[in-house]
Amino acid sequence: MTLESIKLFYEALKNTDLSVIERLVKKCLDEQVPPIDILNKGLIQAMGIIGQEFKAGQIWVPEVLLAARNMHAGINLIKPHLLKDKVPSKGKFVIGTVKGDIHDIGKNLVSMMMTGAGYQVIDLGIDVPRESFLRAVADEKPQLLGLSALLTTTMLEMREVLISIRETFPDPPKIIVGGAPVTQKFAEEIGADGYGEDAIAAVELSNRLISQGGK
Amino acid sequence: MTYKERILKAARGEWADHLPWVPRIDLWHNSNSMRGTLPKPFKQDASLDEIADYIGGGYHKIVPEFLKVRSPEDNIDRGIGVYRLWGMAYRPELIGVDREVKKEGDATLVTYHTPIGSVSCKYIYTEEMKRAGASITWITEHVIKEPKDYKIVGYIFKNIKIHPDYDNYLEFQRKVGDKGVAAAFANLSASPMHHIMKEFLDATQFYLEMYDHPKEMQGLSEDMEPYFDQIFRVLADSPAEVIFSGANYDEMITYPPFFREHIIPHLQKLADLLHPKGKLLLCHCDGENKGLLDLIPESGMDIAEAVCPQPMTKVTIREVKKAFKGKVTIFGGVPSVALLEESMSDEEFEHFMKNLFNEIKPGDRFILGVSDTTPPDAKFERLLRITEMVQDWGKLPMTE
């Protein structure tokens, strides 16, 4: 894919009209562009630019969410082709806001950015009980598990989830944590594999952990 | 000087005799009372104010007690962000709307029937939330679910009549006495659009709706203007010295262009009504404010309450002070994680607090508080230790 086509993807992801990205992806498929290239060199690269713009304070959360929604639409169109070609995802990422906490905007941003970065994301939602995290790890066998909390009252639940996961699974996923009251020190204290200050940091951290061998 | 005088002096940019220390402990108190874990020497039924007296700071009477109701009517409209709580200086009346209420376990389902259609919402308060000390119910089903709902919600708000309820407020003010400032509550939202964001839609959905249904959203915002205007006028004429309007500002959620377009004009409008009458405007700024720091002094806000520094946010108190240029009083400074042993050792806490006091110097326009509240598992002795520090180092102006 050329620089020009990345620009087209970038503009399509920022467009409020969902059909623009759908038309672009369909056109690429019609032109026999390999689905993996549409994903990696089109959608993911364009989303990466948007992520950097967000990090630099050039765009704001509505634009990121809009781009993420468009990205999802694009991925849905190429997903059958990727499955047919047996293209592996970058890694599987399970995420949820821990029990007792219903805040989801931070988790949603991480979830969307991780999808945008090429991960297969399983979002368990908000107020997720420990058992649901355990079940998801057993069923999905993710390389990464993300725990989110916005409250000082619920951040301590992260430790409980983390302990349960490590006690239950001999080969547990890497566990990353984030949310307003969570700090690097707290993450270290509870033994998390990493702390993401924001959605972009969570992606960078995940990439690092995966490159070090994932699980 | 009394605590009230100290707080008001700091809020007005004047010198008090001592740095005001006003810890918020409601959530901590709720949770530990419920769990039976209030520390010695307190009895398990010790009141919030009893404990505040023991700590030795002023009373934090800013955020209303959303769950302590006199009748179900007080918070039955929580799903649309409308309250009739004890201590409020106004009372909203829904006109031309039939309300249908159903209880489903921990959930309350409220349906509003209007001549142009019906909308419904659901909120919960679970045992687990009680144990965690949650101070407000959670909305699990928002009132706007489809485009037609904007008009119906608009009808509800266009027809709300705001009545002054000054006797109710005066009772609150009398109870607080000279131990603190009884803030008169306007809304958790600062403006109609902020209200739509906070109360009517899931946060993620709100932003996407800005693209998908901008006209409907704008129409609803316009329908809600009279509701805000009535509240602003009633509060400006109230006996309160401080008015609380707007909460949870955050550079990501209420990002700078949103803050500039949808929050500042309404804060300015309210401030313009309050200031000629000698009243002050307070906002609950408990989020990540780095990107909003330069905008806050333009807003007319006098007190930025629940200002939270590193390590919970990206800003230091020094940076906040610099950005506020002496126009806005900082209320806060102690991040709630500083009170948790899981997050800071005793040694780290001491170091953190010493550094904080250095940043606060010389201490003008500063009310020391916990941002945004003391967590249930806080080490209680740390609150007492802060009281000692304030006694030792808090004489104003602070020098060495």
Interface residues (C-beta under 8 A of the other chain):
Chain A: T16 G57 W60 V61 P62 L65 L66 R69 K99 G100 I102 D104 I105 G106 N108 L109 L151 T152 T153 T154 L156 R159 A180 P181 T183 Q184 K185 F186 E189 I190
Chain B: L27 S31 E128 M129 A132 G133 A134 W138 T140 D202 A203 T204 Y207 L208 M210 Y211 M252 I253 Y255 P256 P257 F258 G287 E288 G291 P311 M312 T313 S336 V337 L340 E342 S343 M344 P375 P376 D377
